[in-house]
Amino acid sequence: MMKDISVKELKERLDKEEDLFVIDVREEHEYEEFNIGAENIPLGTLLTILDDLEEYKDKEIVVHCRSGSRSGQAKEVMAAAGFGKVRNLLGGMLEWAEKYG
């Protein structure tokens, strides 16, 4: 299992337009309030559509939520389903908003 990622590292990599698949596992209303352009797949939905994400199994995936708790669960579920490069964004959108507004 890959180690988690910091807000700073993710921001730097997104700024460089690196090829990352970023999933926001928050609910739709949370996503609409503030997001960083990630794919919005709420945690409850994610569990049911893992098969649809098959093409990303060997790619680096970053999952995030509000604080890092739901995305931690998402990371575990995805890892158990064979996704080998899933990283949780530590501190989530709370820390992102604090650092980058």
Backbone bond lengths (Angstrom), bond angles and torsions (degrees), N, CA, C in turn:
res aa  C-N    CA-C-N  psi(-1)  N-CA   C-N-CA  omega(-1)  CA-C   N-CA-C  phi
1 M - - - 1.463 - - 1.533 109.66 -
2 M 1.324 115.71 137.46 1.469 119.68 -178.04 1.522 110.98 -77.72
3 K 1.333 114.24 153.77 1.466 116.75 178.63 1.526 109.30 -76.65
4 D 1.327 115.44 157.13 1.451 120.66 -175.69 1.529 110.91 -70.96
5 I 1.317 115.55 170.27 1.461 121.08 -173.96 1.528 109.71 -118.81
6 S 1.323 115.65 145.19 1.467 120.06 178.97 1.532 109.38 -88.40
7 V 1.320 115.10 159.88 1.460 121.77 177.03 1.540 109.55 -57.13
8 K 1.335 116.07 -42.71 1.466 121.50 -178.23 1.536 110.44 -61.57
9 E 1.328 117.07 -47.69 1.471 119.96 -178.96 1.526 111.19 -63.59
10 L 1.330 116.82 -43.21 1.465 119.50 -179.75 1.528 110.26 -63.25
11 K 1.334 117.94 -44.67 1.464 121.59 -179.78 1.528 110.23 -59.34
12 E 1.327 117.60 -45.33 1.466 121.56 179.78 1.526 110.83 -60.88
13 R 1.332 116.03 -43.35 1.463 120.29 -177.36 1.533 111.42 -70.61
14 L 1.325 117.61 -36.58 1.468 120.58 176.86 1.536 109.70 -68.43
15 D 1.332 116.63 -38.99 1.465 120.58 178.27 1.531 110.99 -61.61
16 K 1.327 117.04 -32.78 1.474 121.86 177.84 1.525 111.14 -82.89
17 E 1.327 116.21 0.11 1.465 123.08 -179.00 1.521 112.67 57.79
18 E 1.334 115.69 39.41 1.460 120.18 176.35 1.521 109.84 -66.19
19 D 1.314 115.75 154.24 1.461 121.63 -178.01 1.522 110.22 -80.77
20 L 1.327 115.33 87.88 1.470 121.30 179.68 1.524 108.13 -120.48
21 F 1.315 116.00 143.18 1.465 119.49 172.84 1.525 105.56 -100.52
22 V 1.344 116.47 111.69 1.463 121.55 -177.14 1.522 108.70 -108.95
23 I 1.333 115.70 126.85 1.462 121.77 -179.25 1.528 109.30 -116.42
24 D 1.327 115.36 127.38 1.464 122.51 175.91 1.530 106.28 -98.48
25 V 1.331 117.33 112.04 1.470 120.26 -176.06 1.532 113.52 -92.95
26 R 1.339 116.42 14.49 1.462 119.50 176.78 1.531 109.79 -76.55
27 E 1.329 115.20 167.77 1.459 120.00 177.06 1.530 109.97 -70.47
28 E 1.325 115.76 159.26 1.470 121.57 -175.85 1.531 113.03 -55.12
29 H 1.352 117.45 -42.93 1.471 119.50 -178.49 1.530 111.77 -64.24
30 E 1.332 116.93 -33.58 1.466 120.25 177.92 1.523 109.67 -68.68
31 Y 1.325 114.96 -41.45 1.463 121.95 -179.53 1.526 109.94 -61.96
32 E 1.347 116.21 -42.75 1.467 120.72 -178.57 1.524 111.94 -65.08
33 E 1.324 117.07 -32.30 1.472 120.84 179.46 1.525 111.47 -66.42
34 F 1.346 116.58 -41.94 1.462 121.25 -176.53 1.517 108.46 -164.95
35 N 1.348 116.37 127.69 1.462 118.65 175.66 1.520 110.40 -150.49
36 I 1.324 115.99 166.87 1.471 120.83 -178.89 1.527 110.88 -111.12
37 G 1.335 115.65 22.38 1.456 119.55 175.80 1.520 114.88 84.72
38 A 1.318 116.60 14.07 1.462 120.85 178.80 1.530 109.74 -75.62
39 E 1.316 115.53 168.86 1.466 121.62 174.05 1.529 107.02 -75.03
40 N 1.336 118.05 123.96 1.471 120.27 -178.86 1.530 110.01 -89.84
41 I 1.347 114.44 106.74 1.466 120.48 176.13 1.526 106.62 -130.26
42 P 1.353 117.73 94.86 1.466 119.70 -178.36 1.529 111.98 -52.03
43 L 1.327 115.92 146.35 1.460 121.75 -175.05 1.529 112.99 -48.04
44 G 1.337 117.67 -47.26 1.462 121.02 -179.61 1.525 113.31 -59.69
45 T 1.328 116.15 -34.49 1.462 121.96 179.55 1.522 110.51 -76.93
46 L 1.318 115.96 -40.09 1.468 121.84 -176.78 1.526 111.39 -51.70
47 L 1.328 115.85 -43.80 1.456 120.59 -177.08 1.522 111.73 -60.95
48 T 1.334 116.99 -29.33 1.464 120.11 -176.30 1.528 113.34 -89.89
49 I 1.344 117.45 -13.91 1.466 118.71 -176.43 1.529 113.77 -115.99
50 L 1.320 117.63 16.91 1.467 119.73 -178.72 1.525 112.18 -54.16
51 D 1.324 117.37 -35.19 1.461 120.69 179.51 1.526 111.59 -60.57
52 D 1.327 116.46 -33.36 1.465 120.82 -179.44 1.532 112.04 -71.01
53 L 1.315 116.50 -15.98 1.466 120.51 -177.56 1.526 111.88 -99.34
54 E 1.319 116.31 11.43 1.464 123.85 -177.31 1.538 112.59 -47.04
55 E 1.337 116.78 -40.41 1.475 120.70 -177.02 1.533 112.44 -63.61
56 Y 1.337 117.58 -16.67 1.468 121.12 -178.39 1.536 112.82 -98.50
57 K 1.340 116.73 4.82 1.473 120.44 -174.68 1.522 114.15 -52.93
58 D 1.328 117.07 -36.92 1.467 119.88 -176.99 1.524 112.97 -104.24
59 K 1.332 116.37 5.79 1.469 120.45 178.79 1.518 109.87 -94.77
60 E 1.317 114.64 158.43 1.464 118.60 175.17 1.526 109.03 -74.27
61 I 1.321 115.78 128.45 1.462 122.35 -179.70 1.527 107.84 -122.52
62 V 1.334 115.87 134.32 1.464 120.04 174.48 1.527 107.17 -112.99
63 V 1.333 116.15 125.49 1.463 120.28 176.89 1.530 108.64 -108.50
64 H 1.326 115.90 141.50 1.463 118.04 177.74 1.523 110.44 -145.70
65 C 1.340 114.14 158.92 1.463 121.55 175.83 1.527 107.18 -141.06
66 R 1.309 116.66 -150.72 1.465 120.28 -178.35 1.529 110.90 -71.67
67 S 1.338 116.30 -46.93 1.463 119.25 -173.58 1.523 114.78 -126.55
68 G 1.327 117.45 -13.79 1.466 120.66 -178.96 1.512 113.60 114.97
69 S 1.338 117.32 -5.70 1.455 121.13 -176.82 1.538 112.29 -79.52
70 R 1.330 117.19 -54.93 1.473 120.14 178.94 1.525 110.99 -63.61
71 S 1.332 116.22 -38.17 1.462 118.56 -179.68 1.531 110.90 -69.59
72 G 1.325 116.70 -26.80 1.471 120.35 173.88 1.524 110.12 -63.79
73 Q 1.331 115.62 -41.41 1.473 120.59 176.80 1.524 110.09 -65.18
74 A 1.330 116.27 -42.95 1.465 121.19 179.89 1.525 110.40 -60.23
75 K 1.323 116.08 -42.00 1.469 120.98 179.73 1.527 109.98 -60.16
76 E 1.331 117.02 -46.24 1.467 120.97 -178.96 1.523 111.80 -62.67
77 V 1.328 116.16 -44.72 1.464 121.20 179.99 1.531 110.49 -62.62
78 M 1.332 115.91 -44.39 1.464 120.43 -178.85 1.527 110.91 -66.88
79 A 1.325 116.64 -40.93 1.466 120.49 178.35 1.527 110.11 -61.98
80 A 1.325 116.40 -41.79 1.470 120.98 179.23 1.530 110.99 -64.75
81 A 1.343 116.42 -26.81 1.469 121.14 -179.48 1.529 111.30 -88.74
82 G 1.328 116.79 5.69 1.460 119.67 174.60 1.519 116.16 99.00
83 F 1.328 117.39 7.40 1.461 120.01 175.18 1.524 107.14 -82.91
84 G 1.324 116.43 110.90 1.461 120.25 -169.45 1.513 116.89 -86.95
85 K 1.342 117.64 -13.33 1.466 119.17 -173.64 1.523 111.92 -125.70
86 V 1.328 116.56 50.27 1.470 120.36 -179.07 1.523 109.26 -97.05
87 R 1.334 116.01 132.46 1.468 121.50 179.22 1.521 109.06 -125.55
88 N 1.312 115.78 138.85 1.466 122.28 178.45 1.527 108.79 -93.15
89 L 1.347 116.36 135.50 1.465 120.36 176.41 1.527 108.89 -79.20
90 L 1.323 116.05 111.01 1.462 121.48 -178.61 1.521 110.56 -68.88
91 G 1.331 116.20 128.46 1.464 120.72 179.02 1.521 113.71 88.96
92 G 1.331 116.73 -16.77 1.458 121.79 175.21 1.519 115.41 54.84
93 M 1.333 115.15 -155.65 1.462 121.19 -177.70 1.521 112.64 -68.59
94 L 1.329 117.38 -23.40 1.473 119.48 176.88 1.529 109.50 -61.52
95 E 1.341 115.69 -49.28 1.458 119.38 -179.55 1.530 111.27 -69.67
96 W 1.332 116.52 -37.34 1.473 119.94 178.52 1.538 109.64 -58.72
97 A 1.342 116.70 -49.12 1.461 121.61 -178.03 1.528 110.65 -63.16
98 E 1.323 116.07 -36.83 1.460 121.27 179.88 1.537 110.50 -64.35
99 K 1.354 115.86 -41.50 1.462 120.06 -176.20 1.520 113.76 -84.92
100 Y 1.342 117.00 -37.09 1.465 120.31 -170.39 1.519 114.02 -122.32
101 G 1.329 117.34 -1.31 1.456 121.11 177.20 1.525 113.40 75.30
